[in-house]
Amino acid sequence: MYTIFDAHAHIYPEKIAVKAAHAIGDFYDIPMKYDGTVEHLLALGDEFGVQKFLVHSVATVEHQVTRINDFIIAECRAHPERFIGFATLHPDFENPFDELNRVKAEGLRGVKLHPDFQKFEISDPVMDEAYEAMAQLNLPVLFHTGDRRYHFSSPSHIPVIRRRHPHLKIICAHFGGYTEWDEAEKCLKGEDIWVDSSSSFFALGVERVRHLISLYGEERVLFGSDYPMWSVGDEIQNILSLNLPARVNEQIFSGNLSKLLNL
């Protein structure tokens, strides 16, 4: 019925996928639904009618950056009709412009950062060189945003980055603030950002989600499952349960991401 692009999916090499997925589950105290493998993600896409996945992984230390980016590049080449790749960076990585130039030339379309895993504050000036490079290269950044246990990814950092880097395209995962949706509403209302719907429905009711979509603007919301954490099919049904107009569903499921990334 709809063209569906999943804008938030983690993938890992097969030999470490189960371990990596379990590590995420331990971090959030949420059992993983799936194993984090590429094969399983593609099978879910076939089962639930997801045409494309925005795939990424996160470097928790500097020396992982190039290896992870090479993995994402390889998987996007292997599945060019199904995968849109985002690179990783790390605050300790030297010469971010060179690496971002490289991954863009190899076909990646943006960058995913997870400040809570990577132990840096979103607005830390150590990242300014990388953010400016992303802006110059037209590579959007997808932030994990929000966690009441830490300040690293607080939504309050986003307006600071927005002022410093006005041309940087910013996507705030989890409706702008995983477990910090009140803070996200306060800090992000009216900001020039996008949000995704991943890892939010488990905690938010239908009316709150509708409110957040209205707050950010229906043209700024991207569908995301947060594979391997949640059921892709259930997350699709969560969007449909909002009873939004078909036009808005189409925007959220694929139109907004297509426009953002010029797909």
MOUR-V659730 format. One line per field, one symbol per residue. ss: DSSP state (H for helix, E for strand, L for the rest). A space follows every 50 residues. Layout:
ss->???
This chain:
ss->LLLEEEEEEELLLHHHHHHHHHHHHHHHLLLLLLLLLHHHHHHHHHHHLE EEEEEELLLLLHHHHHHHHHHHHHHHHHLLLLEEEEEELLLLLLLHHHHH HHHHHLLLLEEEELHHHHLLLLLLHHHHHHHHHHHHLLLEEEELLLLLLL LLLLHHHHHHHHHHLLLLLEEELHHHLLLLHHHHHHHHLLLLLEEELLLL LLLLLHHHHHHHHHHHLHHHEELLLLELLLLHHHHHHHHHLLLLLHHHHH HHHHHHHHHHHLL
